[in-house]
């Protein structure tokens, strides 16, 4: 979890990076953090949080109620929307996220959001680091050789451990290893399918502006392969690097809410 406090003029005052608490434990975490930083609801004009497991407006409202004691105005959005805002701001386009999991999120010029993927390791995450690691285990584990793989999948942190195999697969792919090349090509295909589905759903004008997030797409060679696959799939794209981080995007949203509230109070007063 990352948090940033901005002053009224937009200057960064505080920041933290820490292991993410569960949604249930988040209020207690923030209470401790607010105490340490000398913050209170009266001093914090707005809090914007990008959270996993939040997409619909009812989900957002429930999360906002849990946090309303920390700021005068509270907004909760999907972590994917926060990443999109950091990458593309208010522009129409698609953000492809591929780290441990995978999802694509898009928005058109009318402001309508849509998403593809993001169903987690049990139902989806095709093309992600976890998916690549799992496919590698499947391709290389046979008979008695399955023992090392079984030792990995039986651990409570199996998803993270399997995802950490992806860099090895990418390295082997670059050396021409047949199985790893096939797996990486399939991963590119799955991610391109997510982007194509969104482009059709949102009727985005070509070339579609596409940005990226997540550790897997932080690899420039993997990203180049995805660009080639998008072209082969018939989707004309203009790939642009992310403008800023998700946490800075949410902090700027909070600052904008504060400024809008100040304007409204001046007009009414």
C-alpha positions in Angstrom: 0.0 0.0 0.0 1.2 3.5 -0.9 -0.1 6.7 0.5 0.7 10.4 -0.2 -0.4 13.6 1.6 -0.5 16.7 -0.5 -0.7 20.2 0.9 -3.2 22.8 -0.3 -0.7 24.0 -3.0 0.0 20.4 -4.2 3.3 20.0 -2.4 4.1 16.5 -1.1 4.1 16.6 2.7 4.1 12.9 3.6 4.4 9.5 2.0 4.6 5.9 2.9 5.0 2.5 1.3 3.9 -0.5 3.5 2.5 -4.0 3.2 -1.1 -3.7 2.2 -3.6 -4.4 5.0 -6.9 -6.2 4.2 -9.9 -4.0 3.5 -11.2 -5.0 7.0 -8.0 -3.9 8.6 -7.6 -0.7 6.6 -9.4 1.6 9.0 -7.2 0.5 11.9 -4.1 1.0 9.8 -5.2 4.5 8.8 -6.1 5.4 12.4 -2.6 4.5 13.4 -1.1 6.4 10.4 -3.2 9.5 11.0 -2.1 9.5 14.7 1.6 9.2 13.7 1.2 12.0 11.1 -0.8 14.3 13.3 -3.8 14.2 11.0 -7.6 14.3 11.8 -10.8 14.4 9.9 -11.0 18.2 10.4 -7.5 18.6 8.8 -7.9 16.3 5.8 -10.1 17.9 3.2 -10.4 14.8 1.0 -9.2 11.2 0.9 -9.2 9.2 -2.4 -8.4 5.5 -2.2 -7.8 3.1 -5.0 -8.7 -0.4 -3.7 -8.8 -3.9 -5.0 -12.2 -5.7 -5.1 -14.1 -2.4 -5.7 -15.8 -1.7 -9.0 -19.5 -1.0 -8.8 -20.9 2.2 -7.2 -22.5 0.2 -4.3 -19.1 -1.4 -3.6 -17.5 2.0 -3.6 -20.1 3.4 -1.2 -19.6 0.6 1.3 -15.9 1.2 1.3 -16.4 5.0 1.6 -18.5 4.5 4.7 -15.7 2.6 6.4 -13.3 5.5 5.8 -15.5 8.5 6.4 -13.9 9.2 9.8 -10.6 10.1 8.1 -11.5 13.0 5.9 -14.4 15.5 5.2 -14.8 14.0 1.7 -14.0 10.4 0.9 -14.0 8.7 -2.5 -13.1 5.1 -3.2 -12.3 3.9 -6.7 -10.9 0.7 -8.2 -7.2 0.3 -8.1 -7.3 -0.3 -11.8 -9.1 3.0 -12.3 -6.4 4.7 -10.2 -3.7 3.1 -12.4 -5.5 4.2 -15.5 -5.8 7.8 -14.2 -2.1 7.7 -13.4 -1.2 6.4 -16.9 -3.6 8.2 -19.2 -5.3 10.9 -17.1 -8.6 12.0 -18.6 -7.7 10.6 -22.1 -9.8 7.9 -23.8 -7.9 4.7 -24.3 -6.9 1.4 -22.7 -4.6 0.5 -19.8 -3.2 -3.1 -19.8 -2.1 -4.3 -16.4 0.0 -7.4 -16.2 1.8 -8.2 -13.0 1.0 -11.1 -10.7 -2.5 -10.9 -12.2 -3.9 -9.3 -15.4 -6.7 -6.9 -16.4 -7.4 -4.4 -19.1 -9.4 -1.3 -18.3 -10.6 1.4 -20.8 -12.6 4.6 -21.0 -14.1 6.3 -24.0 -14.5 10.0 -24.7 -18.0 10.0 -23.1 -16.4 8.8 -19.8 -17.8 5.3 -19.9 -15.6 2.7 -18.2 -15.2 -0.9 -19.2 -12.9 -3.7 -18.1 -11.8 -7.1 -19.4 -10.1 -9.9 -17.3 -9.2 -9.3 -13.7 -10.9 -12.4 -12.5 -8.1 -13.7 -10.3 -5.9 -16.8 -10.5 -8.8 -19.3 -10.1 -10.9 -17.9 -13.0 -8.6 -15.8 -15.1 -5.4 -13.8 -15.1 -4.5 -15.0 -18.5 -1.2 -13.5 -19.7 -0.1 -12.5 -16.3 3.1 -13.4 -14.5 1.2 -16.0 -12.5 -0.2 -17.5 -15.7 3.2 -17.7 -17.3 4.7 -19.4 -14.2 1.8 -21.9 -14.0 2.1 -22.7 -17.7 5.9 -23.2 -17.2 5.2 -25.6 -14.3 2.7 -27.5 -16.5 5.1 -27.8 -19.4 8.1 -28.9 -17.3 6.6 -31.1 -14.6 6.0 -34.7 -15.5 5.9 -37.9 -13.4 8.5 -37.9 -10.7 9.6 -34.5 -11.8 6.4 -33.1 -10.5 7.7 -33.1 -6.9 9.3 -29.6 -7.1 6.1 -28.2 -8.6 4.0 -29.8 -5.9 6.2 -28.2 -3.2 5.4 -24.8 -4.7 1.7 -25.1 -5.3 1.0 -26.5 -1.8 2.3 -23.3 -0.1 0.0 -20.6 1.2 1.8 -18.0 -1.0 1.7 -20.3 -4.0 0.3 -17.6 -6.4 3.2 -15.1 -5.6 5.8 -17.9 -5.8 4.5 -19.1 -9.1 4.4 -15.5 -10.5 8.1 -15.1 -9.5 8.9 -17.8 -12.1 7.9 -15.5 -15.0 11.3 -13.7 -15.3 13.0 -17.0 -15.7 10.6 -18.0 -18.5 11.2 -14.6 -20.2 14.9 -15.1 -20.0 14.7 -18.6 -21.5 12.4 -17.3 -24.2 15.1 -14.8 -25.3 17.6 -17.7 -25.5 15.2 -19.5 -27.9 13.8 -22.2 -25.5 10.8 -23.6 -27.4 8.4 -24.1 -24.5 9.1 -20.7 -23.0 8.7 -19.0 -26.4 5.3 -20.7 -26.9 4.2 -19.6 -23.4 5.3 -16.0 -23.8 3.6 -15.8 -27.3 0.4 -17.2 -25.8 0.6 -14.6 -23.0 0.9 -11.8 -25.5 -2.1 -13.2 -27.3 -4.2 -13.2 -24.2 -3.4 -9.6 -23.3 -4.0 -8.5 -26.8 -7.5 -10.2 -26.7 -8.3 -8.2 -23.6 -7.4 -4.9 -25.3 -9.3 -5.9 -28.5 -12.4 -6.7 -26.5 -12.3 -3.3 -24.8 -11.7 -1.4 -28.0 -14.8 -3.0 -29.6 -16.9 -2.5 -26.5 -16.0 1.1 -26.1 -15.9 1.8 -29.8 -12.5 3.5 -29.5 -11.2 5.4 -32.4 -8.0 4.1 -34.0 -5.2 4.3 -33.3 -6.2 3.4 -29.8 -4.1 5.0 -27.1 -2.7 2.2 -24.9 -0.5 2.4 -21.8 0.7 -0.2 -19.4 1.2 -1.0 -15.7 2.5 -4.0 -13.7 5.9 -5.6 -13.3 5.5 -7.9 -16.3 4.9 -5.0 -18.7 7.7 -3.1 -17.0 9.9 -5.5 -19.1 10.6 -3.6 -22.3 11.1 -6.7 -24.4 7.9 -8.3 -23.2 6.1 -5.0 -23.9 7.5 -4.9 -27.5 6.2 -8.4 -28.0 2.8 -7.3 -26.9 2.9 -4.3 -29.3 3.7 -6.7 -32.2 0.8 -9.0 -31.2 -1.6 -6.1 -31.0 -0.7 -5.2 -34.5 -1.0 -8.8 -35.7 -4.5 -8.9 -34.1 -5.6 -6.0 -36.3 -5.7 -3.4 -33.5 -4.0 -0.2 -34.4 -2.5 1.3 -31.3 -0.4 4.2 -30.1 1.5 3.0 -27.0 2.4 5.8 -24.5 4.3 5.5 -21.2 2.4 6.1 -17.9 2.3 9.8 -16.9 2.5 9.2 -13.2 1.9 6.6 -10.5 -1.5 5.5 -9.3 -0.9 6.9 -5.8 -0.1 10.3 -7.2 -3.2 10.2 -9.4 -5.4 9.5 -6.4 -3.7 12.3 -4.4 -4.3 14.7 -7.2 -8.0 13.7 -7.3 -8.2 14.4 -3.6 -6.6 17.8 -4.1 -9.1 18.6 -6.9 -12.0 17.6 -4.5 -10.6 20.0 -1.9 -10.3 22.8 -4.4 -13.9 22.2 -5.7 -15.2 22.2 -2.2 -13.4 25.5 -1.4 -14.9 27.1 -4.5 -18.4 25.9 -3.6 -18.0 27.3 0.0 -16.9 30.7 -1.3 -19.9 30.8 -3.7 -22.3 29.9 -0.9 -20.8 32.1 1.7 
